[in-house]
Amino acid sequence: MHSIKKIYNEYGLDFDNNRYGFGQSSEIEYTDGTEMRTHEKVKIKKVQAKYLRIWIGKIVMVIDSEKPHLSFKKKDRWNFKIVYGKSGK
């Protein structure tokens, strides 16, 4: 069995993971580098960070309670999403 590295619960506008746009999704990141995404809420025992992620086109802006508090990332694919999330173990 894989050991869990981090859990992400996200809520908001996300056409990638929610058929009708608005909704909730969770992602489990394992120590071996694999990931699993589900529409079920996965319980986070200890919340380590809260964040807002805005993805427009190929640019993602993240406002995070952890450092760095503001970051920009470039992705290879186009998308549009605005989500609020919590991460932890």
One Martini backbone bead per residue (centre of mass of N, CA, C, O) as a GRO file, in nm:
protein
   89
    1MET     BB    1   0.098   0.035   0.019
    2HIS     BB    2   0.055   0.364   0.001
    3SER     BB    3   0.186   0.665   0.101
    4ILE     BB    4   0.083   0.964   0.225
    5LYS     BB    5   0.171   1.299   0.157
    6LYS     BB    6  -0.100   1.448   0.026
    7ILE     BB    7  -0.396   1.659   0.060
    8TYR     BB    8  -0.658   1.783  -0.166
    9ASN     BB    9  -0.914   2.033  -0.129
   10GLU     BB   10  -1.161   2.145  -0.371
   11TYR     BB   11  -1.342   2.458  -0.449
   12GLY     BB   12  -1.534   2.533  -0.749
   13LEU     BB   13  -1.420   2.634  -1.059
   14ASP     BB   14  -1.397   2.315  -1.253
   15PHE     BB   15  -1.385   2.164  -1.567
   16ASP     BB   16  -1.189   1.924  -1.520
   17ASN     BB   17  -1.356   1.790  -1.240
   18ASN     BB   18  -1.643   1.928  -1.328
   19ARG     BB   19  -1.899   1.893  -1.535
   20TYR     BB   20  -2.055   2.188  -1.436
   21GLY     BB   21  -1.792   2.324  -1.273
   22PHE     BB   22  -1.916   2.314  -0.999
   23GLY     BB   23  -1.730   2.200  -0.699
   24GLN     BB   24  -1.572   1.897  -0.576
   25SER     BB   25  -1.228   1.794  -0.500
   26SER     BB   26  -0.977   1.530  -0.471
   27GLU     BB   27  -0.625   1.483  -0.382
   28ILE     BB   28  -0.384   1.219  -0.383
   29GLU     BB   29  -0.051   1.211  -0.263
   30TYR     BB   30   0.219   1.008  -0.310
   31THR     BB   31   0.546   0.911  -0.237
   32ASP     BB   32   0.580   0.776  -0.542
   33GLY     BB   33   0.408   1.013  -0.729
   34THR     BB   34   0.130   0.940  -0.719
   35GLU     BB   35  -0.221   0.990  -0.817
   36MET     BB   36  -0.558   1.075  -0.684
   37ARG     BB   37  -0.887   1.139  -0.804
   38THR     BB   38  -1.190   1.281  -0.647
   39HIS     BB   39  -1.534   1.360  -0.542
   40GLU     BB   40  -1.456   1.288  -0.273
   41LYS     BB   41  -1.415   1.362   0.050
   42VAL     BB   42  -1.107   1.404   0.210
   43LYS     BB   43  -0.969   1.366   0.507
   44ILE     BB   44  -0.810   1.614   0.706
   45LYS     BB   45  -0.633   1.614   0.995
   46LYS     BB   46  -0.403   1.838   0.895
   47VAL     BB   47  -0.394   2.159   0.822
   48GLN     BB   48  -0.140   2.345   0.634
   49ALA     BB   49  -0.323   2.483   0.397
   50LYS     BB   50  -0.441   2.772   0.218
   51TYR     BB   51  -0.601   2.838  -0.111
   52LEU     BB   52  -0.577   3.022  -0.424
   53ARG     BB   53  -0.672   2.925  -0.761
   54ILE     BB   54  -0.576   3.072  -1.080
   55TRP     BB   55  -0.672   2.959  -1.410
   56ILE     BB   56  -0.544   3.112  -1.715
   57GLY     BB   57  -0.479   2.918  -1.946
   58LYS     BB   58  -0.121   2.883  -1.870
   59ILE     BB   59  -0.183   3.043  -1.601
   60VAL     BB   60  -0.090   3.029  -1.247
   61MET     BB   61  -0.237   3.152  -0.951
   62VAL     BB   62  -0.107   3.159  -0.607
   63ILE     BB   63  -0.268   3.187  -0.292
   64ASP     BB   64  -0.091   3.138   0.019
   65SER     BB   65  -0.026   3.044   0.356
   66GLU     BB   66   0.227   2.958   0.235
   67LYS     BB   67   0.535   2.945   0.128
   68PRO     BB   68   0.470   3.114  -0.111
   69HIS     BB   69   0.206   3.343  -0.114
   70LEU     BB   70   0.303   3.411  -0.418
   71SER     BB   71   0.237   3.249  -0.736
   72PHE     BB   72   0.368   3.146  -1.060
   73LYS     BB   73   0.253   2.930  -1.327
   74LYS     BB   74   0.340   2.718  -1.599
   75LYS     BB   75   0.159   2.550  -1.843
   76ASP     BB   76   0.091   2.324  -2.117
   77ARG     BB   77  -0.214   2.383  -2.071
   78TRP     BB   78  -0.541   2.466  -2.107
   79ASN     BB   79  -0.738   2.665  -1.865
   80PHE     BB   80  -1.025   2.703  -1.625
   81LYS     BB   81  -0.987   2.820  -1.279
   82ILE     BB   82  -1.156   2.859  -0.947
   83VAL     BB   83  -1.002   2.782  -0.633
   84TYR     BB   84  -1.049   2.647  -0.315
   85GLY     BB   85  -0.805   2.529  -0.067
   86LYS     BB   86  -0.686   2.233   0.105
   87SER     BB   87  -0.396   2.116   0.290
   88GLY     BB   88  -0.261   1.783   0.388
   89LYS     BB   89  -0.276   1.478   0.616
   0.00000   0.00000   0.00000
